[in-house]
Structure formats: structure tokens, C-alpha cells
């Protein structure tokens, strides 16, 4: 699966995510499934997102204002290569500077997710708030 780059309008971005900090929250799957550029929507069953419009972070080599991990069921895992029934994909959103399409969704990436791409189980610990926060 190759990395895609899809322009997003302000409304598409706002529907997907709005926050002033990098707190991790659960993805709204209905909104995600309406977002252009997201692959494997039919296999997706959950995920987590975080971001900050005012304080970008370098994710997958780009200045991103949002990053999210998407969990997808793999109906035909390549067991000979060690793949199981769970795939984790990482996406980022960055600013474009264009008025009509101020954001760009890029992904899926197989790196920089909080779980490995071929996770053995769905351990949500990395996505949960840390004690004391």
C-alpha cells in the first residue's frame, strides 16, 4: 500500500479533529469514514488521534498538526511473513498554505504509530492517559 496525499478543506479537517493540545483521543469512526484519502475504511474498526494546530510536530518527516493511528482488520493475513489479523496504519495531517484546501492528509505509513504495523494484539496502553495527567 503506497502513501497517498489528499487535500482537505477546513470543514473536513474540523470535522475530523479540533484541539489546542496533543492529547490523544479516540477517533470518531463515522467521521473518519467520510474523510477523503483514508484507505481501508471498510476494514477499520477503531483508532486514536491527537494534534495541535498551533504547535506542529515532526511526524513521518513532515511538520504535522495531527497524527492518528487507524486499526484495521486484516481478512487475509500473510501468516508466512508473521502478519496477524490486526494492521495499524499511521496518518498525518499538515498545513498546505492554500486557501481552499488548507490541509493535506498523508498516509498510510507503517512507521511512527504507537503500535507496530503488524501488532500481535490490540494493547491500547500507549493511547491511554498517563497516571497523573
TORGU-233381 format. One line per field, with one value per residue: residue in one letter; x negated, y, z of N, C-alpha, C, CB in turn; residue number from 1; chain. Coordinates in Angstrom, 1 decimal, padded with zeros to 4 digits, always signed. Each point is the difference from the previous one (the first is absolute). Last residue first. Glycine has a CB too. Example, Ala and Ser with C-alpha at 12.3 -4.5 7.8 and 13.67 -1.06 7.14 Angstrom:
rest	s a
n.px	-012.8 +000.9
n.py	-002.2 -005.1
n.pz	+007.1 +002.1
ca.px	-000.9 +000.9
ca.py	+001.1 +001.2
ca.pz	+000.0 +000.0
c.px	+000.8 -000.9
c.py	+001.1 +001.2
c.pz	+000.8 +000.0
cb.px	-001.2 +001.9
cb.py	-000.6 -001.2
cb.pz	-002.2 +001.2
nr	2 1
kette	A A
END
This chain:
rest	x x x x x x x x x x x x x x x x x x x x x x x x x x x x x x x x x x x x x x x x x x x x x x x x x x x x x x x x x x x x x x x x x x x x x x x x x x x x x x x x x x x x x x x x x x x x x x x x x x x x x x x x x x x x x x x x x x x x x x x x x x x x x x x x x x x x x
n.px	+002.0 +000.0 +001.0 +001.0 +005.1 -001.1 -002.6 -003.6 +003.6 +003.1 -002.7 +002.9 -004.8 -003.3 +000.5 -002.4 -000.6 -000.2 +002.8 -001.5 -002.2 -004.5 +000.6 +003.8 +003.1 +004.6 -001.0 +000.5 +004.5 -001.7 +003.4 +001.1 +001.8 +001.0 -003.9 -004.7 -002.8 +001.6 -001.4 +000.5 +002.8 -002.8 +002.3 -002.6 +003.2 -000.6 +002.5 +001.4 -000.3 -005.9 -004.1 -003.7 +000.8 +002.5 +003.8 +001.0 +005.6 +004.0 +002.0 -002.9 +003.6 -003.2 -000.5 -002.4 -002.8 +000.0 -003.3 +001.6 -004.0 -005.1 -004.0 -001.6 -003.0 +003.2 -000.7 -002.8 +004.9 +001.9 +002.5 +003.9 +002.1 -002.0 +001.9 +001.0 +003.4 +000.0 +003.4 +003.5 +000.8 -001.1 +001.1 +002.8 -003.4 -004.3 -000.4 +002.3 +000.1 +004.8 +002.6 +004.1 -002.7 -001.7 +004.6 +001.4 -004.3 -002.0 -004.9 -000.6 -004.4 -005.1 -000.6 -003.1 +004.1 +003.3 +002.6 +003.0 -000.4 +004.1 +003.0 -003.9 -002.2 +004.4 +000.8 -004.7 -001.0 -004.9 -002.6 -002.4 -004.7 +000.1 -004.5 +001.9 +000.9
n.py	+012.7 -002.7 -003.9 +001.5 -001.2 -004.3 -000.1 -002.5 -002.9 -001.5 -004.3 -002.4 -003.5 +000.7 +004.3 +000.1 +005.0 +000.6 +004.8 +004.8 +000.4 +001.5 -004.1 -000.9 +004.7 -000.3 +005.4 +004.6 +002.9 +005.4 +004.1 +003.7 -000.7 +005.1 +002.4 -003.4 +000.0 -004.3 -001.5 -006.1 -003.8 -004.9 -005.0 -004.5 -004.6 -004.2 -004.4 -004.2 -004.3 +000.0 -000.5 -003.1 -002.0 -004.2 +002.3 +004.4 -000.2 +000.9 +003.1 +002.9 +003.6 +004.8 +003.3 +004.7 +003.1 +005.5 +004.0 +005.1 +002.8 -002.3 +002.2 -005.6 -003.4 -001.5 +004.1 +004.1 +002.6 +005.3 +002.5 +001.6 -004.2 -004.9 -005.1 -004.4 -003.8 -005.3 -003.3 -003.7 -001.8 +001.2 -003.4 +003.7 +003.4 -001.8 +005.1 +005.0 +002.8 +001.0 -001.7 -002.5 -003.4 +003.6 +001.7 -004.7 -001.0 +004.4 -002.4 +001.2 +004.0 +000.5 +005.8 +002.8 +004.2 +001.9 -003.7 -000.5 -004.3 -000.1 +003.9 +003.2 -002.8 -000.4 +004.7 +001.1 -004.7 -003.2 -001.6 -005.2 -001.8 -005.6 -003.0 -005.2 -004.8
n.pz	+034.7 +004.2 -003.2 -005.8 -002.7 -004.1 -004.1 +002.3 +002.4 -003.3 -002.0 -003.5 -000.8 -003.9 -004.0 -004.5 +001.3 +006.0 +002.4 -000.7 -005.5 -001.4 -003.3 -002.7 -001.0 -003.5 -001.7 -001.4 -000.1 -000.5 +001.8 -003.2 -004.7 +000.0 +002.4 +001.1 +004.0 +001.8 +005.3 +000.2 +002.2 -000.2 +000.6 +001.6 -000.4 +003.2 -002.2 +003.3 -002.2 -001.1 -003.8 +000.8 -004.4 +000.7 +002.1 -002.6 +001.9 -003.1 +003.6 +003.7 +002.3 +000.9 +004.0 -002.1 +003.4 -001.8 +000.4 -001.3 -000.9 -001.4 -002.4 -001.7 +001.9 +003.6 +003.6 +001.7 +002.1 -000.8 +004.0 -002.7 -001.6 +002.4 -000.8 +001.7 -001.8 +001.0 -003.1 -000.3 -004.6 -005.1 -003.3 -001.9 +001.0 -001.4 -001.5 +000.9 -004.1 +001.2 +004.9 -000.1 +002.3 +003.0 +000.6 +000.7 +002.4 +002.5 +002.4 +005.8 +000.8 +001.5 +000.5 -002.6 +000.5 -003.1 -003.6 -003.9 -003.1 -003.2 +000.1 +000.2 -003.6 -002.4 +001.4 -001.1 -003.7 -000.7 -004.6 +001.2 -001.0 +000.9 +000.7 -002.3 +002.5
ca.px	+000.2 -000.3 +000.4 -001.0 -000.7 +000.7 +001.0 -000.6 -000.8 +000.3 -000.3 +000.4 +001.3 +000.5 +000.1 +000.6 +001.0 -000.6 -000.1 -000.3 +001.2 +000.3 -000.9 -000.1 -001.4 -000.4 -000.1 -001.0 -000.1 -000.3 -000.6 -001.1 -000.4 +001.2 +001.3 +001.0 -000.1 -000.5 +000.6 -000.9 +000.6 -000.3 +000.2 -000.2 -000.5 +000.0 -000.9 +000.0 +001.3 +001.2 +001.2 +000.2 -000.9 -001.4 -000.5 -001.1 -001.3 -000.8 +000.7 -000.6 +000.1 +000.7 +000.0 +001.3 -000.2 +000.9 -000.4 +000.8 +000.8 +001.4 +000.5 +000.7 -000.8 -000.3 +000.5 -000.5 -001.1 -000.2 -001.3 -001.0 -000.1 +000.1 -000.5 -000.4 -000.5 -000.2 -001.2 -000.3 +000.9 -000.3 -000.6 +000.9 +001.1 +000.4 +000.1 -000.3 -001.4 -000.7 -001.1 +000.4 +000.4 -001.2 -000.7 +000.9 -000.1 +001.4 +000.5 +000.5 +001.4 +000.5 +000.6 -000.3 -001.2 -001.1 -000.6 -000.2 -000.7 -000.9 +000.9 +000.7 -001.0 -000.4 +001.2 +000.1 +000.5 +001.2 +000.3 +001.3 +000.1 +000.8 +000.4 -000.9 +000.9
ca.py	+001.0 +001.4 +000.4 -000.4 +001.0 +000.4 +001.0 +001.2 +000.7 +001.4 +000.6 +001.4 +000.2 -001.4 -000.2 -001.3 -000.2 -000.5 -001.4 -000.4 -000.3 +001.1 +000.3 -001.2 -000.3 -000.5 -001.4 -000.8 -001.3 -001.1 -001.2 +000.4 -001.3 -000.9 +000.4 +000.3 +001.4 +000.2 +001.2 +001.2 +001.1 +001.3 +001.1 +001.3 +000.9 +001.3 +000.9 +001.4 +000.6 -000.5 +000.9 +000.4 +001.1 -000.4 -000.7 -000.7 +000.3 -001.0 -001.3 -000.6 -001.5 -000.7 -001.5 -000.7 -001.4 -001.0 -001.3 -001.1 +000.6 -000.4 +000.8 +001.2 +000.9 -000.6 -001.3 -000.7 -000.9 -001.2 -000.5 +001.0 +000.9 +001.4 +001.1 +001.1 +001.2 +001.2 +000.7 +000.9 -000.2 +000.8 -000.9 -001.1 +000.5 -001.1 -001.3 -001.1 -000.4 -000.5 +000.8 +001.0 -000.7 -000.5 +001.2 +000.4 -000.8 -000.2 +000.5 -001.0 -000.3 -001.1 -001.1 -001.3 -000.7 +000.9 +000.1 +001.4 +000.3 -001.1 -001.2 +000.3 +000.0 -001.4 -000.7 +000.3 +001.3 +000.1 +001.4 +000.5 +001.4 +000.9 +001.2 +001.2 +001.2
ca.pz	-001.0 +000.4 +001.3 +001.0 +000.8 +001.1 -000.4 -000.5 +001.0 -000.1 +001.3 +000.1 +000.7 +000.4 +001.5 +000.2 -001.1 -001.2 +000.0 +001.3 +000.8 +000.9 +001.1 +000.9 +000.3 +001.3 +000.6 -000.6 +000.7 -000.8 +000.6 +000.9 +000.6 -000.2 +000.6 -001.1 -000.3 -001.4 -000.6 +000.1 -000.7 +000.5 -000.9 +000.5 -001.0 +000.5 -000.6 +000.3 -000.5 +000.6 +000.1 +001.4 +000.3 -000.3 +001.1 -000.5 +000.5 -000.6 -000.2 -001.2 +000.0 -001.0 +000.2 -000.4 -000.2 +000.5 -000.3 +000.5 +001.1 +000.1 +001.1 -000.4 -000.7 -001.3 -000.1 -001.1 +000.4 -000.8 +000.3 +000.3 -001.2 +000.5 -000.8 +000.8 -000.7 +000.9 -000.1 +001.1 +001.2 +001.2 +001.0 +000.2 +000.8 +000.8 -000.6 +001.0 +000.1 -001.2 -000.3 -001.0 -001.2 -000.7 -000.6 -001.0 -001.2 -000.3 -001.3 -000.9 +000.2 -000.8 +000.8 -000.6 +000.5 +000.2 +001.3 +000.5 +001.3 +000.5 +000.3 +001.3 +001.1 +000.1 +000.5 +001.4 +000.2 +000.9 +000.5 -000.4 +000.5 -000.8 +000.7 -000.1 +000.0
c.px	+001.5 +000.1 -000.5 +000.4 -000.9 -000.7 +000.7 +000.9 -000.7 -000.8 +000.2 -000.2 +000.4 +001.3 +000.5 +000.0 +000.6 +001.0 -000.7 -000.1 -000.5 +001.4 +000.6 -000.9 +000.0 -001.5 +000.6 +000.0 -001.0 -000.1 -000.3 -000.7 -001.1 -000.3 +001.1 +001.3 +001.0 -000.2 -000.6 +000.7 -000.9 +000.8 -000.4 +000.2 -000.1 -000.6 +000.2 -001.1 +000.1 +001.2 +001.1 +001.2 +000.2 -001.0 -001.4 -000.8 -001.1 -001.5 -000.8 +000.7 -000.6 -000.1 +000.8 -000.2 +001.4 -000.3 +001.0 -000.7 +000.9 +000.7 +001.5 +000.5 +000.7 -000.7 -000.2 +000.5 -000.5 -001.2 -000.3 -001.4 -001.2 -000.3 +000.1 -000.6 -000.5 -000.7 -000.1 -001.3 -000.3 +001.0 -000.3 -000.6 +001.0 +001.2 +000.4 +000.3 -000.4 -001.4 -000.7 -001.2 +000.5 +000.4 -001.2 -000.6 +001.0 +000.0 +001.5 +000.5 +000.4 +001.4 +000.6 +000.5 -000.1 -001.2 -001.1 -000.5 -000.1 -000.6 -000.8 +000.9 +000.8 -001.0 -000.3 +001.1 +000.0 +000.4 +001.3 +000.3 +001.3 +000.0 +000.7 +000.6 -000.9
c.py	+000.2 +001.0 +001.3 +000.4 -000.6 +001.1 +000.5 +001.1 +001.3 +000.9 +001.5 +000.5 +001.5 +000.0 -001.4 -000.3 -001.3 -000.2 -000.5 -001.5 -000.4 -000.1 +001.2 +000.2 -001.3 -000.3 -001.0 -001.4 -000.8 -001.3 -001.1 -001.2 +000.2 -001.4 -001.0 +000.4 +000.4 +001.4 +000.1 +001.2 +001.2 +001.0 +001.3 +001.0 +001.4 +000.9 +001.4 +000.8 +001.5 +000.7 -000.7 +000.9 +000.5 +001.1 -000.5 -000.7 -000.9 +000.3 -001.1 -001.3 -000.5 -001.5 -000.6 -001.5 -000.6 -001.4 -001.0 -001.3 -001.1 +000.7 -000.3 +000.8 +001.4 +001.0 -000.5 -001.5 -000.7 -000.8 -001.3 -000.5 +001.0 +000.9 +001.4 +001.0 +001.0 +001.1 +001.2 +000.7 +001.0 -000.2 +000.7 -001.0 -001.2 +000.4 -001.0 -001.4 -001.1 -000.3 -000.5 +000.9 +001.0 -000.6 -000.5 +001.2 +000.4 -000.7 -000.2 +000.7 -001.1 -000.3 -001.0 -001.1 -001.3 -000.6 +001.0 +000.0 +001.5 +000.3 -001.1 -001.2 +000.2 -000.2 -001.5 -000.7 +000.3 +001.4 -000.1 +001.4 +000.5 +001.4 +000.9 +001.2 +001.2
c.pz	-000.3 -001.0 +000.4 +001.4 +001.0 +000.8 +001.2 -000.3 -000.5 +001.0 -000.1 +001.4 +000.0 +000.7 +000.2 +001.5 +000.1 -001.1 -001.3 +000.2 +001.4 +000.6 +000.8 +001.1 +000.8 +000.1 -000.9 +000.8 -000.8 +000.9 -001.0 +000.7 +001.0 +000.7 -000.1 +000.6 -001.1 -000.3 -001.4 -000.8 +000.2 -000.8 +000.6 -001.1 +000.6 -001.0 +000.6 -000.7 +000.3 -000.5 +000.7 +000.2 +001.4 +000.3 -000.2 +001.1 -000.7 +000.4 -000.6 -000.3 -001.3 +000.1 -001.0 +000.2 -000.3 -000.4 +000.5 -000.4 +000.6 +001.1 +000.1 +001.3 -000.4 -001.0 -001.4 +000.1 -001.3 +000.6 -000.8 +000.3 +000.2 -001.2 +000.7 -000.9 +001.0 -000.7 +001.0 -000.2 +001.1 +001.1 +001.3 +001.0 +000.3 +000.9 +001.0 -000.7 +001.0 +000.3 -001.2 -000.4 -001.1 -001.3 -000.8 -000.8 -001.1 -001.3 -000.1 -001.3 -001.1 +000.3 -001.0 +000.8 -000.6 +000.6 +000.1 +001.4 +000.3 +001.3 +000.6 +000.4 +001.4 +001.2 +000.2 +000.7 +001.6 +000.1 +000.7 +000.7 -000.5 +000.7 -000.9 +000.8 +000.0
cb.px	-002.1 -001.5 -000.1 -001.8 +002.0 +001.0 +000.3 -001.7 -000.3 +002.3 -001.7 +001.7 -000.4 -002.4 +000.4 -000.9 -001.4 -001.8 +002.1 +001.0 +001.4 -001.5 -002.0 +000.4 -000.8 +002.3 +000.1 -001.4 +002.4 -001.2 +001.1 +001.3 +000.8 +000.5 -000.7 -001.2 -002.4 +001.3 +000.2 -002.0 +002.4 -002.3 +002.0 -001.6 +001.0 -000.1 +000.0 +001.0 +001.0 -001.3 -000.7 -002.4 +000.1 +000.9 +002.3 -000.2 +001.0 +001.6 +002.0 -002.2 +002.0 -000.4 -000.4 +000.5 -002.1 +001.8 -002.4 +002.1 +000.0 -000.6 -001.8 +000.7 -001.2 +002.0 +001.7 -002.0 +001.0 +000.9 +000.2 +001.9 +002.5 -000.7 +000.5 -000.4 +001.6 -000.1 -000.2 +001.2 +000.3 -001.1 -000.9 +000.8 -000.2 -002.3 -001.8 +000.7 -000.4 +001.5 -000.3 +002.3 +000.5 -001.1 +000.8 +001.9 -000.7 +000.8 -002.2 +000.5 +000.5 -002.3 +000.5 -002.0 +000.2 +001.7 +000.6 +001.8 -001.3 -000.4 +001.6 +000.0 -001.9 +000.4 +001.5 -000.9 +001.5 -000.7 -001.2 +000.8 -002.5 +001.4 -001.9 -000.8 +001.9
cb.py	-000.6 -001.0 -002.4 +000.2 +001.5 -002.3 -001.1 -001.4 -002.2 -000.6 -001.9 -000.4 -002.1 -000.7 +002.4 -000.8 +001.5 -001.1 -000.2 +002.1 -000.7 +001.4 -000.9 -001.4 +002.5 -001.0 +001.0 +002.0 +000.1 +001.5 +000.6 +002.1 -001.3 +001.1 +002.3 -001.6 -000.1 -002.0 +001.2 -001.5 -000.9 -000.7 -001.3 -000.8 -001.4 -000.8 -001.4 -000.6 -002.2 -000.6 +001.3 -000.3 +000.6 -001.5 -000.7 +001.6 +000.7 -000.3 +001.4 +001.2 +000.0 +002.0 +000.2 +001.9 -000.1 +001.7 +000.6 +001.3 +002.2 -002.2 +001.8 -001.1 -002.0 -001.5 +000.3 +001.6 -000.4 +001.2 +001.0 +001.4 -000.2 -000.6 -001.4 -001.4 -000.4 -001.5 -000.7 -001.4 -002.4 +001.7 -001.3 +000.3 +002.3 -000.9 +000.6 +001.5 +002.3 +001.4 +000.5 +000.0 -002.0 -000.4 +001.5 -000.8 -001.8 +002.1 -000.5 -001.6 +002.3 -001.0 +001.5 +001.0 +001.2 +001.8 -002.4 +000.8 -002.1 -000.6 +000.6 +002.5 +000.9 -000.3 +001.7 +002.3 -000.2 -002.0 +001.1 -002.4 +000.4 -001.9 -000.2 -000.9 -001.2
cb.pz	-001.1 +001.5 +000.7 -001.7 -000.3 +000.2 -002.2 -000.9 +001.1 -000.8 +000.5 -001.8 +001.4 +000.1 +000.4 -002.3 -001.4 +001.3 +001.4 +000.8 -002.1 -001.3 -001.3 -002.0 -000.2 +000.3 +002.3 -000.7 +000.8 -001.8 +002.2 +000.3 -002.1 -002.2 -000.6 -001.6 +000.6 -000.7 +002.2 +000.1 +000.4 +000.8 -001.0 +001.7 -001.9 +002.4 -002.2 +002.2 +000.4 +002.0 -002.1 +000.3 -002.4 -001.8 +000.6 -002.0 +002.2 -002.0 -000.4 +000.5 +001.5 -001.5 +002.5 -001.6 +001.4 +000.0 +000.1 -000.2 -001.2 -000.9 -000.2 -002.2 -000.8 +000.3 +001.8 -000.2 +002.3 -002.1 +002.3 +000.8 -000.4 +002.3 -002.0 +002.0 -001.9 +002.0 -002.4 +001.5 -000.7 -001.4 -001.8 -002.4 -001.0 -000.1 -001.6 +001.9 -000.7 -001.4 +002.4 +001.0 +001.4 +002.2 +001.8 +001.4 +001.4 +001.2 -001.1 +002.0 +000.9 -000.1 +001.9 -001.0 +002.2 +000.2 +000.4 -001.6 -000.4 -002.3 -001.9 -000.6 -001.5 -002.5 -001.1 -000.5 -002.1 +001.3 -001.9 -000.2 +000.0 -000.8 +001.5 -002.2 +001.2
nr	133 132 131 130 129 128 127 126 125 124 123 122 121 120 119 118 117 116 115 114 113 112 111 110 109 108 107 106 105 104 103 102 101 100 99 98 97 96 95 94 93 92 91 90 89 88 87 86 85 84 83 82 81 80 79 78 77 76 75 74 73 72 71 70 69 68 67 66 65 64 63 62 61 60 59 58 57 56 55 54 53 52 51 50 49 48 47 46 45 44 43 42 41 40 39 38 37 36 35 34 33 32 31 30 29 28 27 26 25 24 23 22 21 20 19 18 17 16 15 14 13 12 11 10 9 8 7 6 5 4 3 2 1
kette	A A A A A A A A A A A A A A A A A A A A A A A A A A A A A A A A A A A A A A A A A A A A A A A A A A A A A A A A A A A A A A A A A A A A A A A A A A A A A A A A A A A A A A A A A A A A A A A A A A A A A A A A A A A A A A A A A A A A A A A A A A A A A A A A A A A A A
END
